[in-house]
Structures are given as C-alpha cells and as structure tokens.
C-alpha cells in the first residue's frame, strides 16, 4: 500500500524491481545537477549506487502515472541522495519527498555540492540552513552540510 498518495503521484518504498528505473532517474538527474563531476551518472559511481546505496539505504520512490520519477535515499535522518527526473522537476515531487522524510525522521540533514545552486535554492526554501562546509577530497569540490529542524507537529 502506498505511503503517501496525492493525485497520480505515489510515494512508496523502493523495491528491487525499481532498480533500472531508479538508476535511470539517478543518472540523468545527477548529470544535470553535477556537471562538474567527471563521469557523473556512470562508471564507478553507478556501480556504487547499484551495489551499495540502493541496497543499504532506506530508499523511497515517487511514482507518477506508474513511472518512477524520483528517488530518495535516507541514512536514518540524513538525506543521502535525492534525485528527480529532469522532466518531473518543478512538479512538487521533491518537496513531497522531503516532507515525507521529515514525517518519518523529524529533523533532517544532508550534504550538497556548493556548485549545485539549484538544489541549494530548493533546500533553502524548504527551511534548511548551512551548518558546516568541507572539501570532498575525491573531486576537490566544496560540500555544504545543511540541517532542518523537525516540523512543529512531529511526534
């Protein structure tokens, strides 16, 4: 049974049968959001996504019209990854996934590349604030750690 339904969009737990669709969303969204990362969406990063993150994270998908259009990976209360198919961006799907994560875990944290200005603007609108910065040594890119307090009505 879907966890969250509105119109034709369903938010539900990721299933192994979603792997190819989730990888497609991740690859296309990641390449668009991270053009500064060499080979984003393929190669070793794709292997890690398939073999580690899709297996070990608490993953959720947003499905519209029976098609996976977004992927949310949670590591407890940390958003480890949030990707939306380019054609579904701006539809409110990502907002719903973040609110779903907040309903599950309350306060949330995440890391985002400083150069990913689109995501940074979205997270700011969602109430996330910068907590710290670090350099991602693999790619020599600045990562921002953002936090968001639990909603008032979170138990």
N, C-alpha and C positions, 0 to 999 in steps of 0.2 A: 504494500500500500504506500502511495507517495507520502512523503513527509510534509510537503507544502505545495498546495495547488492553487493556481490563480489563472483563470482563462485557460489557454492551451499550454502554459508552461508548468512543468512539474519539477520539483527539486526532490531528488531521491539519492539513496546510497549508490555509489559506484558498484558495478558488478563486473566480473571478469569479461563478460560478453561486450562490455563497453570499451574494451582496450583500444581497438583500432579507431573508433570514433573519438575517444579521449586523446589519443596520440595525434590525430589529425588536428583537433582544436588546439592542443598544446603547441604543436609545431608551427601552425600558421599564426597563432596569436603571439607566441614567443618571438618569432622572426620579425613581426611587425613592431613589437614593444622594445625589442633589444637588438636593433641593427648594429650596435657597437660590439656585440658578442660574436666572435668568429664561429661560423657553422651552427648558429643557434637553431634549434629545432631538428637537429640531425646528429649523426655520428655518436660519439661517446655520451653526449648529453641525452640523446634519445635512448640509448641503452640503459643509462641510469634511471631515466624516467620509467621505462617499462619494467625493469628488474628490481628497482628499489622503491621509488616513490609511489607507483601505483599499487605495489604490494604491501608496503608497510605504513603508509599514511592512512588517516581516516578520510576517505575521498567521497565527494558528493558530485553529482552532475545535475545540470539544468537541461531539461529536455523540452523542446518546443516543437509541436507538430510531430512528435515521435522521433525527433532527431536530437542527439546530444549537441548542445551549442555552447556549453561552458563546463569547466572543471574547477573544483575547489578542493585543495589538499590541506588537511589540518593535522598538526602535530600538537595534540592537546589544544591549548588556546592560542597557538601560533598558526597563522595562515602561512603555510609553506609554499603554496602556489595558488594562483587564481588566474585563470585563463578563459577568455571568451572568444568565440569565432568572430573574425572581423565583421561578417555580415550581421551578427547579433549585437554588436557593440552599440551602446546608446539606447537599448531597449528596456533597461531596468533590470536585466537578468543578474548582472554582477551585484547591484545593490541588494537584490533579494538574497543572493548567496552570502554576502557579508552579514546581513541581518539574521540569516539562518545560523551562521556560525556564532553570532552574538547570543542568540537564543539558546544555543547549546552550551556555550562556554562563558558567557558574560564578557569580561574584559578580553581584548584581543591584542596580539602583537603581530608584526610582520616585518620583513625587510624588503626594500625596493631599491632598485638602482637609482642613483641621483639623476642620471640622464633620462630616466623614464618619466618624463614630465607629465604625460597624460595620466598615468597611474597615480603619480603624486598628487595631481589636482583632484582626482576622484577621491583618493583616501582623505585628503584634507576636507572635502565636502562631507565625507562620512564621519568626520569627527576625530580622525587620527592625528596625533601630534608627534613631532620628532623627539625621540628620546636620546639617540646617540648616532654616531657615524663610525664606519670602519672601512678599510680598503679590502675588497675582495682580491686576495693575493693571486688567484688563478688568472683573473682578467685585468687586474690593476684598475678596477672601477670602484668608485665610492658607493657604498651601500648605506642607506638610511634605515635605522630601526625606528618603527612607528608603533605607537600604542593608542588604544582606545578604551576608555573606561566602560564598564558594564552599563547597559541601559538601566534606567531607574527601576523598571519593573522586573528585572532579572532576579530570580529567587536565589 
